[in-house]
């Protein structure tokens, strides 16, 4: 009998308590006598809400985003504000504060009693009077809002200033703090009064000298970054002595205040004394400038001859992307609809803006997101960073004006290089066809127990001899799992000991890799070396801030002579620079491709001892920003590492080789003619062509495959037949409904294609589990979850068999919702501890020493160190590279990717050096006796493509299964269309919030109305628009609120729809009746408010009655999801 720890009616949902604190939010057990961990361990099986909450809290603990104590789990304010809205809702937190913050001044900056007054305003400008504790605004016991991250930062800064003593509020301090606060206010869209809005503050730490001829004399003029220097010069000359503050007027009546401290004013005094000098005096001053000006304040144009750009760099200019007919990277056709890449996480989002109305809608969504403090806009279910969209807006606007003329993105200052694309303009040092002897030299400091395998010794000897014979570099393209990192670390240790250590000016090494791999580089080094000679510094993430200097410091950095230098000067005025002097004194600098791209003008001026790039396929496309930035780096030796040197096309190999040995393969154009075009011809011998390319690259390429050199790898077994299971009835019904929704939709062209793609993704989700595409599922018992999914039934059986062996297993799934479902099932079904999930949401780096954060490798280490049976869940894309997991010898591909090469890459996490046990790969599939299912079709297509992708130099991306191929197979054996059973109120309760909105729209659609769903972001408080019959100038405007058992929507539903009504009436020229709908019941206060404001209110009983009168099936819901505004 289970001990009753909860002391309440079991019919009520179990969930954790939360309480705001000044530092964050504390989550605790319902019983004050229990630790939260004890409470979670003893939760009853049907306490689904609390179980889901605890899983999320545990994930946050693992990520270092929360801390555990005797009182419970405490999440800091900053972390709470950054949680996704779904996660905030799961934890029972209030909705984000949706209204305005207005900031006014009390007094003026020159008064010690100066302070800021701020208030919270509703849409009608009526003030609210909440009490703020941390990130929570509490108006009443039940009327609560959660601050966004930007709102919280702003209010913290305002309160901190107001709490200062009057003695700390002198004129200059007030101005300095105002500069920070104004920046935060802009980020939240807060409203500033006129006095605050018209003031700007600049506080330069240094002053640059500018020379100007004036007759026979020379004028020495002070320049300040970030201001109108003509106006500043005029004011500087107006006063006999330097002023503490200079007020530069704006045309609109505002002003910029330029502040100088006492020491800076002393330096300005020396400039005044030497404001005009003769040419002879200037020459004398140039010999001993420190005798005239303070070098800490006045920039004396210092020189550092050791800074220079690569010979390949021609000038500093504006990046201008070009389109070449012979460079056509393969784009995955599974990404529907502008592509926006998140380079850190590896995700990619595509949006379509085809009309002025869609553009206006996007702009409004951006404005609304900024006003509410969001960093992303949600469009078509995808979150897109506002920064990316704002960069693209001018491009989109121009393209809509003139659709025939291609437009380019906004200008970006870069290092312009000889790209070698149309013609070979730059050739690095090379030895032609001279062979090299693989003479191995010993690596110092290598641990005695670390023994290089023969192929690793060969790879190290290859790199050593390339360097000694002054080759420009090499491409180490060994197969996955052959220890490329160890080979390169040995090379760096050898090079440092034998050559770099003897240099008077030691040049640092640069390692560039995706963020997920960088920590692995630093972690592997002490594993292999005793008292290694190299120290690693990180130049990415939060650590990047440690190496940034402001514009005043940046202006002191010497700039090598080069055309376009004025662009670099202007760029450093705007954003500062990296501290190149500190970086030059490092041993090894670890950074990302994006950091090199964004700071190429700083990193490109540093002479590097060697540059190593990991996952070198990141520079596979000629002429891109990242590719050119890497090729512009100044070094005499480069190593590129990748297990897949050819992904999109053979042009990938040309581009990477042009990095390690510039010009060696001639121009891209000639390479295309000789090698790429023949690949398109069916009669071409692909293997012979690959060997011809390998011969051409010669000593610059080192590639070995596991099958060729590792005789001692254990057997690998692929399990297919015993991993198939018939779909249960619920899964079949949902599958057929989704498939049927694409028919008779009336959509054509790109719209129809995007719908088909969306449905194919939906079929994939349903094949994993029928609740994944549109329902929550966390409240369903484990037994029900398992019996609803054929793949889950198979997977549980496989796990039971693996558990008997006491071995470890990796489960690959790409969707976060799928990962959480698997984690819950495995934890409860097999009574394991909390299951680690390694994906894009798990940080790729350790942010601070001593934190509890589990990075990718730390999560893997914890999994591997646990004795006996254990499971870990990974994304095949974000976790499929750079991690060694040889303690596991079982792999379950629960969700399969469209590309067999990516799938094999993920499997190679276990099938690699160090694996001692036979490896088992399982491919669970949901099947049906009457038709070919999604899983079966995908498996057959993947197997066909796998035969191509396994060729040594065949482009792996071209082995991807294409949507047209899939759709063709899907239509060969279509299931018989069935209407399906109507949804019940229990089904409605399980819908996720977005599909609950779709369901309400469907319910009105079934009654003959025309419906539209508002965007998921920037909806102004309305979710569904219901239009009356044609000719009627009326309709319904609906706000829906879905709640779990026991939850009741409060006044916010009514307030939001009231605020939305005038906006949509003006937009459509229609009179709308405001409506609020919930699957539960509203509070009494909400009911009173609705009556007062003539808002119609529909609750659970209304939904039940309408479902009886107008039955809704899954086919109806799936079709209605496309009715978006």
N, C-alpha and C positions, 0 to 999 in steps of 0.2 A: 504494500500500500504506500502510495506516494505521500510524503510529509506535506501537509498544507502550510505553505510558507506565505500565503498571500492574503488570507483573511478577508475574502470578498466573494461575492456571488460568481461562480465559475462561468455564468453566461455572459458576464461583462468582459470586454477585451482587455487582456493584460498589456500594459505598456509601461515604459519607464517614466519616472518623474523627471522634470527638468526645472531648474531654477536659475534665473540670471544672476550673475555676480559682476562686480566691476571689471574683472579680468576676462570673463567669458561666460559659458553656460555649464553648469554642473548637472550631469545625469546620474540619477541614483535609483536604488531599488525602492519599490513601494513600501517595503518593510524597513523601518529605520534601524532594525537590529541586524541587518544583513549587509555584508559586503556585496558590491555589484557582481563580482565574479561568481560568488556563491549563489546569488540570486539567479544569475543567468544559467548556471549549471543545473539548477533545480526547477527551471521553468517547466510547466506541464506541456505535454506534447501539443495541445491545442492552443497554446499561447503564441500564435503565429506572429502577431504584431510585435510583441516583445522580442521574440526570437530574431525577427528581421532587424529590429532596432539594434540588438546586441551584435549581430553580424556586422552591421555598418560601423558601430563604435569600435569593434575589434579591428576592422580594416583601418580606421583612422588611427588607432593606437599603433598598428604596425607601420603606418606611414609617417609616424612622428607628428601627426596633426592633433594628437590628444595625449593627455597624461592621466595615469591611473593613481588613485590614492585610496585611503580608507573610506573617504566620503563618497567615492564614485569615480566617474570618468569626467574629467574637465577638459572642455574644448575651448581654446582661446578665442577671443572675439574675432581676430583676423581670420582664423580658420573657419569659424562658423559662417562668416559672411561670404566665404569663397566656395562653400558647398553648393552643389547643384540644387535647383529648386525641388527636384524629386526627393533628394536626400534630406533636405530641410523639412519637407512634408512628412517623410517617413518618420523622422525623429519627433514629430508633433510640434514643430516650431511654427510660429505665426508666418503669415505671408509678408513679402517685402513691402516696405513703406512706399506707396505709389505716388505720393503727392510732392509738393514743392517745399524747398527750404529757402527762406529769405534771410539775407544777412544785411544788417544795418550797423552803422558806426555810432558810438556814443562819444562825442567829443571829436577832436582832431588829432592827427599823429603827433603833434608837438606837445600834447598834454599828458601828464603822468597818469591821469585818471581815464585815459582812453581805453575803451574796451569794445567788444563786439556784442551786439544783440542779435539773436536769431530766433526765428519762429517757424512753425510748421503750418503750411497753408493748404486747405482743401481746394478743389478746382474752382469753387465759387469765391475764393480768396478769403474765406472765413478761417480764422486761426484755430488750430488745435493746441491743446495744452498737455502734452504727454510728460511723464516722468521717464527720464532716460537712465538706464543702468546698463553700462556696457553697450552691446549692440541691440538692445531691446528698448522699444518705445512703448510704454504702457499708459494708455489713457484711462482705462478702467480695469477692473479685474479680468474682464473677458475681451476688451477691445485692445488688441496688442499688435504691434508691427515689428518686423525685423529689419534692421538697417542693412543696406548693401555695403560692400567693402569700401566703396568710394565715399558714401555718406558717413560711414563710421569714422574714416580717417579725417574727414573735414571737421566733424563735430569734436573729435578728440583734440585737434589742433586749436579750435576755437576755445574750448574749455581750458586747455592748458595755458593759453595766453591770458585769458581772463583771470586765472588763478595766480598770476604773477604779482609780486609786490610792486607797489608804485615806484619804488626805487629802481626797479629793473625796466621800467617803461619810459626810458628817455626817447628822444625823437628818432635817433638812428636805429635803436633796437626795435622800436615800433615799426619802422619802415621795413627792416629786414624780415621780421616775422610776417608782415603783411604780404611780402613777395611770396612766401611759402603758402599762406592761406589762400591767396588769390588763385594760385595754381591749382590747389585742391578744389576750390569752388568751381572753377571751369570744368574740372573733370566730372563733377556731379550734375552740372547744369543748374546749380543754385543761382538764385536771383540776387544780384548785388545792387545796392542803392547807387545813385549817380556818383556820389563822392568817391566811393570805393571803386566803382567801375572805371572812372576816368583817370585813376592813378596807376602808374607803373613804377617799379623800383629796379635799379641796376646797381650792384655793389661790386665793382671790379677790384680784384686783388693786385693786379699789375697794370701798367700803362706801357703801351708801345710807342716808340719814337718814329715819326714820319718826317722825312726831309722834303723841303720844297725850295726851289731856286727863287730868289727875290732880288733881282738886279745882280750885283756882284756878290751879294751875301747869300747865306743859306738859312732858312727858317727851320727850327726844330719844333715840331708840333706834336703834342700828346694825342694819342688815339686811344679810345676806349671801345672794347668789343661790345656789340649789341645796342649801340645808340647812333643817332645822327651826328657824326663827328664834325660836320660843318657847323651845326648849331652849338655843339660843345666847344669848339675852338673859339667861336664868337663870344660865348659866355666866359670862357677861361681867360681871354684877353681883356674882358670888360672890367674885371676886378684886379686890384693891385696885388692881392695876396690870394693864395689858394683857398677856396671855400670848402666847407665840410659837405655841402649839398649844392648841386647845380640842378636847376629846374628847367627841363627842356620842354617847351610848349608843344601841344598837338594841335592840328587844325580843327579838331572837334571840341576844343576847350579843355581837354585833359592835359596831362603832363607826365614826363618820365623824370623821376628823381634819381640823380647819379650821386652815390654816397662814397665818401673817402674817409678812412680812418686817419689818425694823427700822423702815423709813420708815412702813409701815402701822401699826405699833404706836404710833409717835409721833402719828399721826392719831387712833388710838383713844383715846390719852391725852387729847386735846382734847375728845373726846366725853364721856369720863368727867368732865372738869372742868365740863362743861355738861350733865350728864345730866338735871337738872331745872331749869327756868328759869321766870321769871314771864312773863306775856303781854307786858309792856312790854319785858323783856329780849329776848324772841323777835322783837318788832317791830324792835328795834335791830339784832339780829343779821341780820335779813333784808335790812337796808340795806347792810351790809358783811360778807357771810358769809365772805369770804376772810380777814378779820381774826381769825376764830375757827377756821376749818377749812382744811386743805390741799386746794385744789380738785382737785389731781391724784389724791388718794386718796378724798376724801369727795365724793360726788355731791351737788351743791348745787341740783338741779332746774333746770338751765340752760334758758333759753328761747331759741327761735329762731323768731321769728314768720314767717320765710320758708317754713317747712315747713307744709304744709297738704294736706288731701286734696281731691279733686275734689268739686264741688258734687253730682255724681251719687252719691257715696258717702253712704249714710245712717248706717251704723254698722259696727263691727267685730263679727262674729258667727261662727256656725258654718255652714259650707256645707251646704245641704240641697237636694240635687237633686230636681227635680220632674218629673213626667211630664205632658205636655200632649198631648191627642189630636190637636192640629193641628200638632205638631212630631214628625215621624216620620222621622228621617234614614235614608236608604237604607243598608243594611248588605250588604256583599258576601256573596253566598251561597257563595262559593268557600272561605270560612273555616270549616272544620268545627268542631262542638261548641259559661266566663267569658272575655271578651276582655281580653287584657293587651297594651297598646300600649307599644312602645319609641319615645318621641317623637323621640329623637335620630337613630336609624337609620331610622325609618319602618316598622319591621316590626311585625306584629301576630300574637299567638298566642291561640288559643282553647282552653279546657279545659272538660271536663264533670265535675262532681262530683255524682253522682246518689244515692249511698248512703253510709251511715255507714262501710262498709268502704273505699270509695274515699277518703273523707276521712281515715281512719286511715292508709291507705297513703300519701297525700300528706304527712301530718304526719311520718311515718317517713322519707320521702324527704328532707324538709327537714332533719330532725335529722341524718340521715346526711351530707347535703351539707355542713352546717355543721361537722360533726365532722371531715370530711376537707378543710375549707377551701375548698369550692366556693362560688361566688357564684350559681350557677344550679342549678335542678332540671330534669332532662330528663324530659319526659312526652309520650308518643306521638310521640317523635322530635323534639320541639321543646324548646329551652332557654328556661326562664322564670326571670326574676330572683327570688331568694328574697325580696327586699324587697317585690316586688309580691304574692307569694303570702301572706306574713305579714300584709300589710295586708288581704287579702281573707279570711283565715281566719275572723275573727269573723263576718263577713257570711255566709260559707258555712254555718257552724255554726248560726246563727240561722235561716237559710233552710231547712235540713234539718229543724229542729224544727217549724217552721210554714211549710209550703210554700205556703200560700195567701196569706200576708201578706208583701208585698214588704219586703225588708230593705235598709238602706243601708250604705254603707261607713263606716269609722271617721270620727269628727269631724275637721274641718280648719278652723282659724281663718282667715277671709278678710275682705275688704272687701265688705260687703253693699251692693249698688247697686240703683237703680231699673232693673229689667231691661226694662221696656216690653213685657212679653210678653202678659199678659192685658189690661192697660190701659196707656195712655201716662202714665207718672208723671214722666218727665223729658224736657224739650225743650232741646236745646242752642241757642246763639245762631244765628239763621238770618235770611236776607233774603227768605224766602218765594220768590216766583217771579221776583224781580228778575234780569234777564239781566246778563251781564258781557261787557265788551269784551276780546277777546284781545290786549291791548296788551303787547308783549314788551319787557322791560327787559333791558339787557345783563348778562351774567354776568361778574363779575371773575375774573381769573386763569385763564380758559379758554385752553388752548394755542391758538396761532395756527392750527395745522393741524387742530384739531378743529372741524368744521363740523356744526352741528345740521341734520338733515333738516327739511323743512317741518313734518311732523307732530310732530317733537320740539320745534320752536319753539312750535308751537301748544300742546302739552302743558305746556311751561314757562310760557308766558304765562298759561294757564289756572290753574296753581297759584299764580303770583304774584298774579293778580287776586283769586282766592279769598281769599288771606291779606289783601291790602290792603283788601278790602271786608268783612273780619271774618267771612267764612263759617267754620264750624267745621272744614271739611276737605273732602276729595274722594277718590273712588275712581278710580284710574288703572287701567283694565281693558284696556289695549291687548293685542292678540294677542301670542303668544310671538314673541320676536325683533325687537321694534320699539324696543328701547332704553329701557325704563322706568327702569332704574338711572341712566343718564346724565341723564335729565330730572330725576329727584329730586335727584341730586347737584348739578346746576346750581341748582336751587331753594334748597338749603341754603346753597351758597356765596353766592348772591345775598342771601338773607335775613340771613346772618351779616354780610356786608359793609355792607348798607344799614340794618339795624335792630339786630341783636344786638350788634354791635361798639360801638354807642353807649350800650348799657345799662350802668348802674353794677353791677348784679347780673345777669351773663349766665346765662341759663338754658340748660342743655345740650340737645342733640338726642338722641333715643333711636331707634335702628333695631333692629327685632325681626324675626328671620328664622330659618328652619331652619339648623342649624349648617353644612350644606354650602354655604350661600350667603354666610355672614358674612365669610369671608376674601375672597371675591370683591368685596364692598363696599369693604373696605380696599385691595385691590389695584387696583381700577378708578380710585380717586380720583387717585393720582399720574399715571396714564396720561392723564387729561383736563385736569389743572390744573398750571400752573407755580407753584411756591411757594404752594400752596394754604394757606388760612388755618386749616384745621381739622385737629386731631389726633384720632385714633381710639383708643379704649381698648376692650379686649375684656372682657366680663363673662360668660364661659361657660367650660366645661371647667376645666382646671387654673388658668387665669387668674382664675377666680371666687374662688379661695382668697385671692388678693391683696387682695380687697375685703371679706373677712369679718372681723368683729371678734367677740371673745368676749362672754360674757354681761355681764361687768363693764363693758366698754367700751360695749356696747349699751345698758346701763341709763342711760348719760349722754345718749343722744339724746332730744331733746325730742319729745314726742308731741302732735300737735294734739288739741285738745279734741274729743271725739266719743264717742258712746255705745259701750260695750263696750271702753273703753280698757284695762281690767284684763286682757283676753284678750291684748292685744299685750304688756303688761308680762310676763305669765306666759310667753308664747312666747319673748320675748327672754331670759328667765332660762334657758330650756331650751336654746336653740340659738344665742344671739347674734343678730347682725344684719349687714346690709351697711353699709359705711361711707358713709352718705349724704352726709356733708360732702365727702368726696373726689369722689364721683360728681357732685355739684353743680358742682364746679370743672372738670369735663371739657368738651370741645367736643362730641364725638360718642361715644356709648356704644353698642357693638354687643352684643346679647344674644339669647338664644333665647326662644321662647314658654314653654318649661318654666321658665326662670329667672324670668320675670315671674310665672308662676303660683305658684312656690314662695316668692318673695320679694316678693309683691305689697304687703305691708304696709310694706315699706321703700321700694320703687320708687314706690308709690302716693303717698308723702308728698313726693316731689320735684316741684317745678314744672318741667315740660319746655318748652323753646322750641317743639318740634314732636315728634310721635311718628310714625314711619314703620313700617309693617308690610309686609314682603315675603311673598309667598305667602299672601295674606290669607285664603285659603280655610281656613286653620287655625282661624279663628274663625267658621266658617260655621254652627255649631249654637248656638242661643240657650240661655243658662243654664248652660253648662258652666263648669268651673273656669277654663280658659284664656280663654274668651270674656269672662267677667265680669272677670277680672283685667286684661285689656287695656282694657276699657271703663271700668275704675275709675281708669286713669292720669290724672294731673292735667296737662292741657295745653289750650291754646286752639286748637291746630291739628293735624289728623291727616291723614295720607295713607295710604291702603290701596292696595297693589299686587297685582294678580293677573291672569293671563291667562285664568283660568277662574273668573269670578265666580259661576257657578252649577254646582255639582257634584252634590249630592244632590237638591236641590229648589230652587224659587224662594225658599224660606225662607232659603237661603244668602245671597242678594242682600239680603234684608231685614236679616239679622243684620250683614253687613259695612257696609251703609249706616247702620245704627243705631250703629255705631262712629264713622264719620266725621261723621255728622249726626244725633245722637241725637234720636229722636222724629219725624224728618222724614217717615218712612213710616208714622206712627201705630203702633199696637201690632201685635205679631206676630199676635195673634188676628184683628184686622180685616184685616190684609194677607192672611192665609190665606183668609179668606172671599172677598176680592175677586179674588185672583190664583191662589192655589195650587189651590183646589178646581176652578176651571174647567179647569185643566191635566189633570185626571183624566178629563174628559169627551171622548170621541172626536170630537165635532162641533166642539170648540173650534179656532179658527184660532190655532195656536201662534205664528206669526210676528206676527200682529196683537197678540196678548197681550203679546209681548215688546216691541213698539214702544210699547204703552200704558205698560208699566212704565218704559221709558227716559224717556218724557215726564214721568212722575210724579217720577222722581229728579232730572230737570232738570240744573242746572249742576254738581251733585255727582258726576256720572258722566262720565268721558271714556274712550270705548272706540273703538278703530280696529282693523280687520282688515288683515292683509297684502294680501289680495286686493283690498282697496278702495283702498289708498294707495300700494303699492309697484309701480310700473309697471316698474321696472328689475330686479326679481328674475328670475333665469334660469328656464328651464323645469324642471319636476319630472316625472320618469318613474317610474311604478310598474311593476315587473317581476313577473309572476305565472307566465305560461305557460312561460317558459324556466327556471323555478326549481323544477319538479316532477320527482320521480324515484321509480321503483318501489322499494319496500322490498326489501332483500336477504333471503334466507331466514332468517338468524338473527334479524333484526329482526321479521319476520312471526311467527315462532314465539313470541318473547317478548311481542309485542303481543297475540296471541290468547290466550296463557296468562293474562296480566293481566286481559283482558276476561272470560275464563271464570271467574275466581276469585270474581266477585260472585254467580254463580248457585249455587243449591242451598246457600247458606251457612247457612240457618236463621235468620238475623238478621232482625229486624223493627224498625219505627219508626225512632227517631233513630240506633240502632246500624247499621241497614241503610243509612240515608242517609249516615252518616259513612264507612261502608265504600265506598260508591259514590264519594263525593268523593275518598277516598284512592286508589281505583283510577283515577279520571279523572286525578288528578295523576300517577299512575304511568304511564298511557298517554302523557301529555304528555312525561314523561322518556324513555320508550322511543322515542317519535317523534323526539326529539332525538338519542338514541343508546341502543341496547339495554343498554349496560353502566351507564348512569347511575342506574337505579332501585335496583340492589342489588349492584353489583360495583365493584371498585377501578379497574381499567383502566390504572393508570399503568405497569404492567409490559408492556402489550401494545405491539407495534411500531406505528408510525404508519400503515404501509400497511394493517395489519389493522383498526385503528380506523376508518380512512376507508371501507374496503370494507364494513364492517358497518352503516353508517348512510346512508340515502338523503339526508338533509339535509346530512350532512357531505360526501358526494360532490358535491352541488350547490354547496355553499359553497366547496369547494376550487376547483372550476371557475370560479366567479364571481371568486374572489380571483386566479386566474391571469389572467383577462381584465383585471381592474383593475390588476394589476401591470404589464401591457404599457403601460397609459396613463401610468404613473408617478404615479398619484393616490392619495389616502388614503381609508380606509374605517373606519367604526365598525361593530362587531358588537354587537348588543344581546342579552343573555341574562341571566336573572334568578337562576339557581341558581349558587352558587359552584363546584360540581363541574363544571357545564357550562362555565363561564368558564375554569377551569383546563384542561379538555380542549381547548377552542378555542385557548388560549394555547400549549399544547404543540404542537398540530398546525401552527399558523401559524408558530411559531418554527422548527420542524424542516423543514417542507415548503418554506418560502420563504426559509430561511436568513437570517431577520431576527434582530435583537438581541432582548433580552428584551422581551416584550409587556406593556405596562401594563394593569392591570385596575382600573377605577374602580367601586367598589361600596361597600356599607355597611361593609366591612372596611377600606377605605382611609380613613385619618382625614380628617375634614372640616375640620380646622384644623391649622395649624402649631404644634406644642406648644412648641418652643423655637427661638430664633434660632440659625442655624448647623447645625442638625441636618440629616441626609440625608433626612428624611421627605419623601415626595411627597404633597402634599395633592391634592385633586381637580383644582384649577385648575393646580397645578404639573405633574401628570401629563399634563393636556391640553396645556399649553404645550410640554412635552418632545416629545409626539407631533407637534404642529403644526410645531415648529421643525426636525424631521428632514427633510432634503430627499428628494423622490421618494416612492415607494410606502411606505406604512406602515399599520399597523393598530392599533386600540385596542379594548378590550372593556369594555362598560359594562352596568350594570344599568338596565333601562328605568325603574325607579322611583326609586332613590337617585341615579342620575346623569342622570336625564331632566329635571331642572329646574335652571335657573340657570347653565348652562355654555354658553359660546359656542365652537363648534368649526367655524368656517367654512372652515378649511383642508381639511377632509374634504368630499367631495361624493358619497360612496357610503355607503349605510346598508344593513346586512343585519340584518333582524329574525330572528335564529336561533330564539330562543324568543319566542313572541308572548304578549302579555298579554290578559286577558279583556275589556279595555275599549279600544275603538278610539281614544277621546280620549287615553288614556295613551300609546298607541302613536304617535299623531300628535304628541303633545307631545315624545316622544323624538326623532322625526324632525326636529322643528323646531330641534334643536341645530345642524343644518347648513343648514336652509332658512330663512335669516334675513338681516337686514341684514349686508352684508359678503360675502355669497356671490356669487362672480363666475362660477362654472362651472355647467353643468347638473347638477341633483341626481338621483341614481338611487336608488330605494328597492327593495330585493329582498326577496321573501317566500318563502324556500325551504320546500318541503313534501315530506313522505314520503307517497307514494300507493300504491294497490294496485288492480289491474285488476278485482277481484271485489267489492270493498266500499269504501264511503267511509271514509277514515281519519280519525283525530283531526285532523290538520292541515287536511284539506279541509273538514271540518265546521266547524272553528273559523273558517277563512277566510270561508266563506259567511255564517256568523252575524255575524261582525265587519263585513262589508260592509253587511249590512242595518242594523246598529246605527249604522254610521258616518253614514248619511244623516240620522239623527235628531240625532246629537251635533254635527253641523256647523251646526245652527241656532244663531243668535247667543246666545240665552238659554235654551236647552234644558238641563236638568240632565245633565251629562256622565256622572255615576255611573249614572244610570238607563239609559244606553246599554250597560251591561255585559252580556255574554252570561251567562245564568243557567244553573246546572247542570241544571235541569229541561229547559230548551230544548235543551241539548247532549245530554242523555241521550235525549230524544225522537228527535233526529236520528240518534243512534248506533244506536238500536234499529231504525231503518227498514231498514238494510242490514247486518245482523249477519253476520260471517264464519262459515263453517261450523266448528263446534267440532272441534278436533283435539287428540289426546292429547299430541303432541309427543314429542321424543326424550328419553331419560333423561339426567340430568346425569352428567357424567364427573368424575373427580377433579380434572381441570384446571379445570373450571367451578367446583368447590368452592373451589379455591385462589384464584380471582378474586373470590369473594364479599367484600363489605365485612364488617367484624366483626359488625354486628348481624344481617345476613342469614346469616352462618355459624351463628349461634345458631339462627336460624329453620330452617336446613337440618338441624341436628342434631335439633331437635324434630320436624321432618317425618320424619326417618329412623325415629324411635321410633313416631311416629304410624302410619307405614306397616306397623309390626309389630303394630298393634292396641292400642297404649297410648293413654290420654288424656294430653295434654301441655298444659303452660302455659309461657309465656315470662315471666320476671320483668321488672320495669321496668328500663329502661336506667340508672336512677339509684337508689341505695339498695337494691341487690339482695342485700346482706349476703354476697356471695361466690358466689351461685348464679345460673346463667343459664337453666337449663331444669329444670322440675319434671315428672317422669314418674310418673303414678299407675298402680297395678296395676289389675287387673280389679275390677269392682264387687264389694264385699264383702271385698276384700283390704285389709289394713291395712299395706300396704308399697308401696314405689316406689323410684325413683331420683332423686337430687339431683345435677345435673350442672353442672360448671364447664367451659367450653370455652375453648381458647386457640388462636387462629389465628396461624400464623407464615408468613413468606415462606421461600423456599428458603434453607436453611442455618440457619434459626432454630430453636431448641429451647426449649420452655417449661421453666422451672426450678421450684424448690420452691414458688413463690408460688401456683401452681395448686392444689397439694395443701393448703397452709396455708389458702387461702381457702375451699375446700369443707369442710374440717374445721370452720372457724369458723362456716360457714353452717348446718351440719347441726342443731345443737340449736335454732336459731331457727325453722327451717321445721318441724321435728318438733313443736315446741310449738304452732305456728300451725295445722297441719293435723291434729294428733293422730295422726300416721302415722310409722311407722319408715321412714327413707330410707337406702338404700345410697349412700354418696358415690361419685361417678364424676368423673373428669377425662378430657377428650377433646381431641385435637389433630389437625390435618391433617398434622403432621410426626411427629417422635419426641421423647419427653421425655428430659431429661438423666438420667445414671445416678443422680445424687443424688436427683432427683425420684422415680425408680423405687424407690429404697431407702426413701424417706420414705413412699411410698404403701403399700408392703408392710407397713411398721411400723404404719401407722395404718389398715390394712384399707380402703384406697381403691382402687377398681377403676380401671384405667388402659387407655384405648383410644387407639390411634394410627392412623397413616395406613393401614396394611394392613387394620385392622378396618373403616375407612370404605369401602375399595375392595371388600372382601368383602361388606359389607352392601348396597352399591349394586348388586352383582350379584344378590343374593338378593331385595332389596326396592327395585326401581328407583324413583327419585324424579324427577318431571318439574317443570317450572317452574310448572305449574298447581298441583301439590301444595304447592310452596313458597309461592306467592302466597296460597293459602288459609290456610296455617298461620300466616302473619304476624299474623293477627287473634287468635290464641289467647294473648292477654296476660292475666296475672294481674290 
